[in-house]
Amino acid sequence: MKVAVTGATGFVGSRLVEQLHMEGHEVIVLTRNAEQAKQRFPNSVFTRVTVVAYNPREAGDWQAVISGCDGIVNLAGEPIAEHRWTPEHKQLLLDSRILTTQHLVDAIHQATSKPSVLVNASAIGFYGTSETASFDETSPAGNDFLAEICQKWEAAAQGVTASGTRLVILRLGIVLGMGGALGKMLPPFRMFAGGPIGSGRQWFSWIHRDDVVALIMQALTQPEMQGIYNATAPNPVRMEDLCQTLGQVLQRPSWLPVPSFALEAMLGEGAKVVLEGQQVLPKQTLASGFQYTYPTVKPALEQVLAAG
């Protein structure tokens, strides 16, 4: 199988490329920084990985590499919760997802040998936030900025179906691994100063990085998978329970809450990604037959920290 991957040097994408290569597949890494990608995937080790430079927000010669691929995995997008949401940054968050997806879809339409499947990332931000409601793949969209991003992102991907290419959209929860959101939470816990963020009552819908990669692999290879799937574990937790469990695994207390105003001072409106949450259930994912390696949070945290 020949697979093109955007966002391949990111937290999930890099692990996906490793898995594809390990299983003997050919991988095309579409990247803004070719030198960085070549260092991350050196030819001496990743003999079946080809690095192609591209500008994700512009059409270009890079689109020609899509022809002949069996599958495309689109994970591109600027990180959501690392900067204050100024009007300029909001536009960057939108453009980095929507324009990239539109150009990929255009490339698929133009390809003489079209890929059979596009696996396109989205996020559980699609549903909006709630402390009391639960959401599955049939739930309606929310009405905040994150929901707007996800709706436009998914709409751009839907254009691929006119070419006959199968579309799988994965709405990702918070991915657990050594890095990402968990990586930012660990230092205060290790210094005996960890605790829940905000009220602690907000839902934390998570998934282990290995399960995300396994779900993408299933989406690439199982023709019956089509449509929307929540890439979340079947057992979401409240933030206070997550932090309590993290403290247990680290043998550290979880006693010092991070006040909401501290995050709001740093991130402004963007703090809502952490301070608000949603209980998201992967009903369609379970119905697809997907088997989670880490369905509950404590074994997931134990594995991540042991692998360190």
C-alpha positions in Angstrom: 0.0 0.0 0.0 1.2 3.5 -0.9 0.0 6.2 1.5 0.5 10.0 1.5 0.4 11.6 5.0 0.1 15.3 5.9 1.0 16.4 9.4 3.5 13.5 9.3 6.0 15.1 11.7 3.3 15.8 14.3 2.4 13.9 17.5 0.1 11.4 15.8 1.5 11.6 12.3 5.1 10.6 13.2 3.8 7.5 15.0 1.6 6.6 12.0 4.5 6.9 9.6 6.5 4.6 11.8 3.7 2.0 11.9 3.1 2.2 8.1 6.8 1.7 7.4 7.1 -1.1 9.9 4.2 -3.0 8.2 6.0 -2.7 4.8 4.0 0.1 3.2 5.4 2.9 1.1 4.9 6.4 2.6 4.9 9.9 1.1 5.4 12.5 3.7 4.0 15.9 2.6 5.6 18.5 4.8 6.3 22.2 5.0 9.8 21.6 6.4 11.5 18.9 4.2 14.8 19.1 6.1 13.2 18.5 9.5 11.2 15.6 8.0 14.3 14.0 6.5 16.0 14.2 9.9 12.9 12.7 11.6 12.7 9.9 8.9 16.3 9.3 7.7 16.6 7.2 4.5 19.0 4.9 6.3 16.2 3.7 8.5 13.0 4.7 6.7 13.8 3.2 3.4 10.3 3.3 2.0 9.6 6.9 3.1 9.7 9.7 0.5 9.7 13.4 1.7 7.9 15.9 -0.5 7.9 19.6 0.4 4.7 21.5 0.0 2.8 24.6 1.0 -0.4 23.2 2.5 -2.3 26.4 1.7 -1.4 26.6 -1.9 -1.9 24.4 -5.0 1.4 23.3 -6.6 3.5 20.6 -8.2 3.2 18.5 -5.0 -0.4 17.6 -5.9 1.0 15.3 -8.6 2.3 12.8 -6.0 -1.3 12.0 -5.0 -1.9 10.1 -8.2 -1.0 6.5 -7.7 -1.5 6.5 -3.9 -3.8 3.9 -2.4 -4.7 6.1 0.5 -4.3 9.6 1.9 -4.2 10.5 5.6 -4.7 14.2 6.3 -3.6 15.3 9.8 -2.5 18.8 8.9 -3.5 21.7 11.1 -1.9 24.3 13.5 -2.1 23.4 17.2 -5.4 24.6 18.7 -4.5 25.5 22.3 -0.9 26.9 22.2 -1.5 30.5 21.4 -4.0 33.3 22.2 -6.8 33.3 19.7 -6.3 36.7 18.1 -8.3 37.3 14.9 -5.1 36.5 12.9 -4.5 33.3 14.8 -8.1 32.2 14.3 -7.7 32.6 10.6 -4.5 30.6 10.7 -6.3 27.8 12.5 -9.0 27.8 9.9 -6.7 28.1 6.9 -4.3 25.4 8.0 -7.1 22.9 8.0 -9.5 24.0 5.3 -7.2 25.1 2.6 -5.0 22.0 3.0 -8.0 19.8 2.7 -9.4 21.6 -0.3 -6.0 21.3 -2.1 -5.8 17.5 -1.3 -9.4 17.0 -2.6 -8.5 18.9 -5.8 -5.4 16.7 -6.2 -7.5 13.6 -5.8 -10.0 14.9 -8.5 -7.1 15.6 -10.8 -5.3 12.3 -10.3 -5.2 9.8 -13.1 -5.0 7.0 -10.6 -7.1 8.0 -7.7 -6.6 6.9 -4.1 -9.3 4.6 -2.8 -9.6 6.3 0.6 -9.1 9.7 2.3 -8.8 9.5 6.1 -9.3 13.1 7.3 -8.9 14.3 10.8 -11.5 16.4 12.6 -12.0 16.9 16.3 -14.5 16.4 19.0 -14.7 20.2 19.2 -17.4 19.6 16.5 -19.9 19.0 19.3 -19.4 22.1 21.4 -19.0 21.8 25.2 -21.1 20.6 28.0 -20.7 19.3 31.6 -23.9 17.3 31.4 -24.6 16.1 27.9 -23.0 13.2 26.1 -22.3 13.1 22.3 -21.9 10.4 19.7 -21.4 10.5 16.0 -25.0 11.4 15.3 -25.0 14.4 17.6 -25.4 17.9 16.0 -22.7 20.4 15.8 -22.1 23.0 18.5 -22.1 26.8 17.8 -18.7 28.0 19.0 -15.5 28.7 17.1 -14.1 25.1 17.4 -17.4 23.7 16.1 -17.1 26.2 13.2 -13.6 25.0 12.4 -14.6 21.3 12.5 -17.7 21.9 10.3 -15.8 23.7 7.6 -13.0 21.2 7.8 -15.3 18.3 7.3 -17.2 20.0 4.6 -14.0 20.5 2.7 -13.2 16.8 3.0 -16.7 15.8 1.8 -15.9 17.1 -1.6 -13.8 14.0 -2.2 -16.8 11.7 -2.5 -17.6 13.1 -6.0 -14.4 11.4 -7.2 -15.5 8.0 -5.9 -12.9 8.0 -3.1 -14.1 6.6 0.2 -14.1 9.2 3.0 -13.5 8.4 6.7 -13.6 11.4 9.1 -12.0 10.8 12.5 -13.1 13.3 15.2 -10.1 13.1 17.5 -10.3 13.5 21.2 -7.3 14.5 23.4 -4.5 12.1 22.4 -2.4 10.6 25.3 1.2 10.0 24.7 4.6 11.3 25.8 4.0 14.8 24.5 0.8 16.6 23.6 -1.6 17.7 26.3 -0.2 15.1 28.8 3.3 16.3 28.3 2.3 19.8 29.5 0.6 18.3 32.6 3.5 16.2 33.8 6.1 18.7 35.1 3.9 20.2 37.9 2.9 16.7 39.0 6.5 15.6 39.1 7.3 18.6 41.3 4.5 17.7 43.7 2.4 20.6 42.5 -0.1 18.9 40.2 -3.9 19.1 40.3 -7.0 19.6 38.2 -7.3 22.4 35.7 -10.2 24.8 36.2 -13.3 23.4 38.0 -12.1 19.8 37.5 -15.7 18.9 36.5 -15.2 19.3 32.8 -15.1 16.1 30.7 -11.9 14.8 29.3 -12.5 12.7 26.2 -9.2 11.0 25.5 -7.6 8.3 23.4 -4.2 6.7 23.6 -1.9 7.5 20.6 -1.4 3.9 19.7 -5.2 3.4 19.5 -5.5 6.5 17.2 -2.9 5.0 14.9 -4.6 1.6 14.9 -7.9 3.2 14.1 -6.3 5.1 11.1 -4.8 1.8 9.9 -8.2 0.1 10.1 -9.8 3.0 8.2 -7.2 2.7 5.5 -7.7 -1.0 5.0 -11.3 -1.8 5.7 -13.5 -0.8 2.7 -16.7 -1.0 4.9 -15.5 1.9 7.0 -17.1 5.2 5.7 -18.3 8.4 7.3 -17.9 9.8 10.8 -16.1 8.0 13.7 -15.2 9.4 17.1 -11.5 8.7 17.8 -12.0 8.6 21.6 -11.8 5.9 24.2 -15.1 4.4 25.3 -14.5 5.7 28.9 -14.1 9.5 29.1 -13.3 10.9 32.5 -13.7 14.1 34.4 -10.7 16.3 34.6 -10.4 15.8 38.4 -10.5 12.0 38.0 -7.9 12.2 35.3 -5.6 14.2 37.5 -6.3 11.9 40.5 -5.3 8.9 38.4 -2.3 10.6 37.0 -1.1 11.4 40.5 -1.6 7.7 41.5 0.4 6.5 38.6 3.2 9.0 39.3 2.9 8.4 43.1 2.4 12.1 43.5 -0.5 14.1 45.1 -3.1 15.8 43.0 -3.9 18.7 45.3 -3.1 22.1 43.7 -5.7 23.2 41.2 -4.7 25.4 38.3 -7.2 28.3 38.4 -9.2 29.2 35.3 -8.0 32.8 35.3 -4.4 31.7 35.0 -5.0 29.9 31.7 -7.3 32.6 30.5 -4.6 35.2 31.1 -2.2 33.2 28.8 -4.6 31.9 26.2 -7.7 34.2 26.3 -10.6 32.6 24.4 -8.3 29.6 23.5 -8.4 28.5 27.2 -11.8 27.0 26.7 -10.2 24.0 25.0 -8.9 23.0 28.4 -11.4 24.6 30.8 -14.5 23.3 29.0 -15.0 19.8 27.7 -17.5 17.3 26.4 -18.3 13.6 27.0 -17.9 12.0 23.7 -18.7 8.3 23.1 -17.4 6.3 20.1 -20.5 4.4 19.2 -19.7 4.1 15.4 -16.1 3.2 16.2 -17.2 0.4 18.4 -19.8 -0.7 15.9 -17.0 -1.0 13.3 -15.4 -3.7 15.4 -12.4 -1.6 16.5 -10.7 -3.2 19.4 -9.1 -0.7 21.9 -5.8 -1.6 23.5 -6.4 1.1 26.1 -10.2 1.5 26.8 -9.6 2.9 30.3 -7.4 5.7 31.4 -5.2 4.2 34.1 -3.6 1.5 31.9 -3.2 4.1 29.2 -1.3 6.5 31.6 0.7 3.6 33.0 1.9 2.6 29.5 2.8 6.2 28.4 4.8 6.9 31.6 6.5 3.5 31.5 7.5 4.1 27.9 8.6 7.6 28.9 
